[in-house]
Amino acid sequence: MAAVLLVAGCTEHEDRRFRPGAADVGDPYLPGAGNGGYHVDHYALKIRYDPAGKRLTGQATVTATATMGLSRFDLDLAGLTVDRVLVDAAVAKHRRAGNELVITPAHGLPAGKRFVVEVSYGGVPQPLHSDELGDGGFQATADGAIALGQPESASSWFPVNDHPSDKATYDIEVTVPDGLTALSNGVPKGQSTKDGWTTWRWSEGAPMASYLTTLVIGNYRVSTSTHAGKPLVTAVAVELPANGPAAAALARTGEIADFLADRFGPYPFDAYGGIAIGDERIRYALETQTRPVYGPGFFRGERPNTTVVAHELAHQWFGDSVSLARWSDIWLNEGFATYAEWLWTEHDGGRSVAQAFAERYAATDWTKPSVDPGRAAMFGEAVYQRGALAVHALRRAVGDETFFRLLRGWLAERRDGTATTADFVAYAERVAGRPLRPLFDAWLVGATAPALP
């Protein structure tokens, strides 16, 4: 009777240890994104991009740990062709299911096992399109390419567990034709040239959410210096004036980061920087970790726009170091970054925080919530401006000393991790020593204007 239970050399009992990992983390704001059954520890990416043919070839080495017994698992990868997959150096079966790369290793992976996946792939990358959120991800440019976008972009250029709930460290190696710059996240690790191609190397040693990765290739004026003992790399597209407002704004990166560190606690990463691009299709700025990317529209005036720099640098704490566990809590990123704009503007000689608060309070549509605003409204004013109002309401309720101690403690306790609104409210109540949920409910989700604290 026992012989009937043998399946491919395993007993029925043994076979039940392994099952497929989920092909979706279950975030309703981003159906299909992320995967279950494992946690990624590190990505090592070797990318080669030829702008002439718009072709990318890549080798991704993904080091992960199984969180359950896995018979197979998925990585997110959109549109590119996979040539070979190895799991722990053994050939693994693979197939595509839409934007999922489904991998079946030669043997089941027990819970707790650390394993290494090597994926060889290539093709002509395409952006990821959403009717509600627009295009994100890899986009070819006249002189190179830009990989950028929120809430997703990474899966357009490498295989990834594409959800901020699974953060990992990165080594990124990018090879491009001589004369082009290839910028990415983290600490610069040098360049080498061979046979008409230059390889640029970058390393991000702090855990990073996948949408915070970036790849910017093209003709850029690069400035490399040191700030507070860490490398500071800024780059401005050659289409923008050499000494224009973009360059002037990025030149204040270290100063603005220091201002924010005085209020939020130590800068959380090993490098600073920023990239001002010239591609008019990019109408936003994004807090890509250690090196925010700014669209050209922010630098049209004669004066440097340092407000947007303050916003994106604030995200290095709120959003990058402490990341979202789910997209419905995006106000935790944007409300605090918007509030940082108010703080910086006051410090830099502009309107006061009190003035900004009063103006936004009077102009706010209180029927639109900051928390769980809906997928189509996740980048709406309620998330940014009402979120900032809630931050200042907290400050007024608990006082400056408790408020800034609360922020510094929150960021230190949650550094390199993820969080939810409930986590933040619970922490605030613990530090303040008083109930605060009614205040947060009124300022974040109540349908009428809350009373001023």
N, C-alpha and C positions, 0 to 999 in steps of 0.2 A: 504494500500500500504506500509506503514511504517513497518508493521510486517514482510514483505518479506525481509527486510534489516537486521533483527536480525540474528547474527551468534554467537553461543555460548555465548549468553548474552550480546554481544556488538553490537552497531550499525555499519553499514558499515563505517561511518566516523571515529568512534573510532578504528575500526580494522585496518584502514589504518595508524594509528600511529606507528605500529610495523611491521618490516620486518626483514628478516634474515641478520645477519652481514656477511661481506665478509669472505671467507675461505682462503684468500691470501692477503697480503699487496700490491702485484703487483710489487715486486722487481724482475726484470728479471734474476738477478744473483742467485736467490734462489727461484725458482717457488714453490708455495705451502707453503712457510714459512710465519708465522705471520697470523694475523686475523684482521678483521675490526669490527667496531661497539662499541668498548669499549677500555678503557685504564686500565691496571693493576696498582694498587697502591702497593700491597704487596703480597708476597708469604710466607706462613708458611708451611714448609715441615717437615713431620715426616716420616723418612725412616728407615726401618729395613732390613739389608742385611746379609744373611747367605752364606759365601763363600763355604761351603761344598756342598750345592745344587745350588749355584749361583742364589738363588732366592731373589728377592726384594719385599717387601710389603711396600706400601706407603699410607699416608693420606696427601693430598694437600688441603690447604685452600687458595683460591685465592680471594683477595678483589679487586674489580674493579669498574669502573664508566662507565656507558653507555654513549656513545657519539652520539647515535641515539636511536630511539625507537626500541627495539630488540624483535622480536618474537622467535628467536633462535640465537645461537652464537657458535663458534668453539674454541677449544683449540688444540694445536699441541701435539700429544702423539703417539709415534711410538712403536708398537709391544706389549704393555702391556695390560692386561685384566682389564677392569673397572667393578667393582662390584656394585657401587652405586654412584649416583650424587645427591646432594642437592643444591638448589639455595634458599638462604634466609631461610634455614631450612626446605624447602618443597621439597619433592621428585620430581626430574626432569627426563624427558625422555632423554635417551642418545643412541647413536648408533655410530658405527665406519664407517668412509669412508676413507680407506687407513690410512694415518697417522694423520687424523683429528678425534677428538672427538667432535661430533655434539650434542649439548645440547639444549633441548627445555624446558624452565622453565614452571611451572604450569600457570604463568601469564606473560604477556608482561612486559618488563622492559622499563619504560619511559626514554627518553633522560635526562641525568643529574643524574639519580638514581645511588647511590652507592649500590652495591650488593655483596653478598658473595657466592662463589661456593665451595662446599666441594666434593672432589673426592676420593673415596677409590679404590685402584687399586693394581695390583701385577703381578708377572711373572718373567721370566728370561730375563733380558734386553739384547739387542743386539746393536752392533754399527750401525751407519748410514753410508751407503756406497754411494760414488759418484765416477763415472768413472773418472771424471776430478780432483777431490779434495781428493780422498782417503777416509779412514775410520775416523769417528769422533764419539764422544759420549761414551756411557758406554761400557767398556771392562773389562771382568773378568781377574784377574791375579792369579798367583799361590797361593798368600796369601790374596787376597782381590779383589779390583777392582779400576779402574780409570775411571772417567767421565770427558772427556776433548775433546775439538775440536773447530775448527773454519772453516766455518762460523756458523755451527750448532752442538749442542750436547745435549742441555738441554732436548729436547723432548724425548730422549732415556731413561730418568729416572724420569721425572715428567711432568704433564700436564702444558702447558706454551704457552704464546703468543711469539713464538720463532723468534723474529726479533729485532735487536738493536734499532729500532725506538720506541719501547715500553719498557722503563726501569722501574724497580720497586725495592723496598726494600725487604729484605729477612730475615727470621728466619729459620735456617736449623738445624734439630735435627736428628742425625744419631745413630742408635743402632747396635752394632756389637758384636761378641763374645769377652769375656774378653781376654785381651792381645793384641788385635789389636788396631791400631790407626785409627781414622776417622777424616780427615781434610777437611775443607771447607773454605768459604770466611768469612772475617770480623773479628769481635771481639770475642774471645773465651768467652763463657758463662758458662764454667764448665762442669763437668762430674758427672755421677752417675752410680752406679753398682747395679744390681739386678739379681739374679737367673742365674748367668753365662754370663750376657750380660752387656755391658757398653754403655751408651748413652753420646755422645759428642754433645755439643750445640754451635752454631755459629750464629752471627747476623751481617748483613750488613745493616747499617742504611742509606747509600747513595744509590741513584738509580743505578741499575746495569743492563747492557744488559744481556740477557739470556745466550749468548754464553760464557760470562765471569764467569758463575757459574762453580764450580768444586766440585768433591767428590773424595777423595783419601783415600782408605782403605788398610791397610796392616801393615807390620812390619817396623816401622820408628823410628829413633832417633830424638826426638823432643826437641827443645831448645826454652824456653819461657823467654823473658826478656822484658824490657821497653825501648823505644827509643822516645825521645822528648815527654815524657808523655803518649805515646801510646803503646799498646802491640805489640811486635815483635815476631812472631812465625815462626820458620824455622824448617824444617824436612828433614832428609836425609834417604833414604832407606837403610836398613841394608845390602843390597848387595854391597853398595858402601863403600869405606874405611872410618872408623870412623873419621880420621883426614886428609882425602884426599882432593883433589882439589874442590870437590863439597861443602864440609863443609866450606872450607876456603873462597870460593867465596860467599856463602850465609852469612857468618859472616860479610861481608862488606856491607850488604844490607842497614843498617842505614846510613853509611857514603856516599854511592852512592846516596841514596834518598836525603840527605842533599845537596850534590853537585848540583843535578838537581833542588831542590827547590830554590837555590840561583839564578837560571837562569829562571825557569818557574813560580815561585811563590809558595805559601805554598802547602805542600803535601795535596792532596784533601780528604784523607780518615782517618778513626779512628783506623786503624791497619796497620802494616807492616808485611812482611814475604816472604816466598818462600819455595818451595817443590822440592827437587831433587829426582826423581823417578829412579827405577832401570830397568824398563821394556823396553827392546830394541825395541819394536814395536813403541814406541813414539820417533820419530826422530826430534822433534821440541820443542821449548819452547813456552809457551802461557801466555799472560798477565792476567790470571785470577785475578779478582779484589782483591786487597790487598795482594794476596798470589800467585805470579806467579809460574807456574809449569815448570820444566826444565827436558828434556829428558837426559838420561845418556851420550849420545854422546858428550855433551858440556864439559864434565869433564874427558876426556881421557888423557890429557897431565899432566905433572908434576906441572905446574903452575896453580893457580886458574884462571878460565875464568871469569873475571869480566865484560868483554864487553857485554856478553849476559845478565848479570844482569842489566847493565845500560840500555840496549834496553828494557827489559821487565818492568823495573821500570819507564822508560820514558812513557811507555804506560799508566801508572796510570793516567797521565795527558792527553796524546794524545791517545784517544781510549776508555779509561774507564770513566774518569770524563767527557770529551767531546767525545761523541760517534758518530758513523756514522748514518746518516739518511738513507743512502742507500749504498750498497756494492760497487758500481762503484766508490765511492770516498775513497776507502781504503788507498790511498796514504796519506791521512790526518793522518792516524794512523802510517803507516809504514815509510813514508818519514821522519817524525819528530823523530820517535824512532831510525831510522838509523842515523840521524844527531846527536842525543844524544850520540850514540856510538862514533862518531867522537870527540865530545866535551869531553867525559870522557877519551878516549884514550889519547888525548893531555894532559889533566890534570894529568893523571896517568903516564906520562913519555914516552908515545909512540909517534907515528907520529902525526904531527900537523894537524889541520883541513884543512889548506891550501894544505898540501900534499895529504890528502885523497881526497879532491875536485879535484885536478889536475889529480890524478890517475884515478878516476872514470870518469871524463870528457873525458879523452882520450880513455877509454875502453867502453863507452856507445854506445849501438845500438839505435840511435835516431829515428829509424822507429817505435819503440814500445812506446806507450804512457803510462804515469803514471795514467791519469784520464780515466776512462772507458776502462780498458785494455782488457775487455772480461772475462767471467767467468773462462776460462781455465788458464788465465794469471794473475789472481788476486793476486797470491803470487809470481809473477815473479820479476826479477831484476828491471824492469822499475818502478814498484811500490815502491820498497825499495830504490834502489840506485839513479835512476833518480829523485825520489821524494826528496831524501836528497840533491841532486845537486840543485834542485829548491829552497830548503830552504836556502842554502848557497848563491845562487844567489840573493835572496831577501835580505839577510844580507848585501851583498856587495853593493847592490843598495841603501839601505836606511841608512846604517851605524849601528854600534853596539848599540848605545844608543836607537835609534828608534826601531831597530830589537827586542831587548830583552824587551823593554817596550811594543811593539806590542804583543809579545808572552804572557807576563804576563797578559796583558789586555784581550786578546782573551780568555785565559783559565779562567779568573775570570768571564767574562761576560757570557760564555757558560757553566759554571760549572754545572754538573748534567744533562746536556741536550744533544742535538744532533745537528749536523751541516752538511753542504754540502761544496763543493769546492767554490761555488758561495758566500756562507756566508763568508768564510775566505777571499776571494779576496776583497769583499766589505769592510770588517773590516780593512784589511791591507791598502787599499786605504784611508780609513777615518783617520787612525792613521798617515800614512805617508804624507797625504795631497797632494797626486799626483796620477795620473793614473798608475796602475800596471798590468792591464789585459794583455797588450802586453808582459810584462815580463813573467807572468805566462803561457800564451799561448805558448810562445817560449820554456820555460823550461819543461813544463809538457806534451804538446801534439804536438809541432812542429816536423816535419819529418826530419829536418836537425839540425846539431849542432848549438846552438844559440851563438851569440856573447857574449864574456865575459863582464859582467857589470863593 
